[in-house]
Amino acid sequence: MDQRDPFPRRTATPGLLAPWLAELVRTLPGLIASYVPGGALDSRSRERIIMAVTEVNGCRYCAWIHGSWQDFLGELDPLEAEEAVLAYARACAEAGRPLPPDDLRGVLPSDAVRSVRATVAQIEVSNLVGNTVDGVLARLTRKRPLAPIELTREVATVGAALPLAVPLLGAGSVLRLVSRAAPAMPEIDMPSPGEANLLVHLLASAAPTYLANAAIRLAVLGMPFSIAVGVRAGRTGATVRLGRGELALENGIAPDVIVVIEGEVEPLLQLATGSLVRELRSIRIRGN
């Protein structure tokens, strides 16, 4: 960076973009997989990586868009494996270039490593372009040297990114509106711990995960009326009452349930106990 330029953030120059674009080409299958349901990287973990990189680079546009997406998805407690992932993402952002993912290979399978690398590269390019917008504004307002050649290059970069940036800003606005309209996760009304059966306990523990998404909360908790849904696992039953911003659990299948869902206890147990399946469904911790 030119020391005479007071603008504090990296912008999209050919030299800075080149290694990230090359990384995107190398890891393109991982980028596609990160947006496919059931892929190696779940959406919440992807957004945490994006926000970690954005915090280092200081791009306010990416922070707004992906902050809206993160609020929409809902926050859950991060898993231990994510510490290594986020440390890698921040290190790449601080270095300004892709770093060898040696530390990730010790905790993640190869497809997940590829998705993490692709996600870091994707948001780095977006951050550089977003910072370039602010860089152009700073030149036009004479807060940094006008530098006509550099200004022309930066304006061209911004113009090339506009077709993608405008829809993303629109999507961020929609997600933020949904997040604000969705009711907060309510306190769960359920029998006392000594009276609630195992299925009720598991449903209560799993509910914050299932209702973390703002759209789901808006759809099921925002209803102006209450519905009762039965859940049966083996010989144990429970009733879930949803609507009017409330969530209640009861032992057994109530007479007024509109549908009974039958399944196994194991998926609920994995959610309730904080299993890796809860968030990084395809990422596995490797033992020594």
Secondary structure, DSSP 4 states (H G I P E B T S, - for coil): --TT----S----HHHHHHHHHHHHHTHHHHHHHTSTTSSS-HHHHHHHHHHHHHHHT-HHHHHHHHHHHHHH---PPPHHHHHHHHHHHHHHHHTS----HHHHTTS-HHHHHHHHHHHHHHHHHHHHHHHHHHHHHHHTTSS---HHHHHHHHHHHHHHHHHHHHHHHHHHHHHHHHHHSPPPPPPB---TTTS-HHHHHHHHHHHHHT-SHHHHHHHTS-SS-EEEEEEETTEEEEEEEETTEEEEEES--TT-SEEEEE-SHHHHHHHTT-GGGT-TT--PPP-
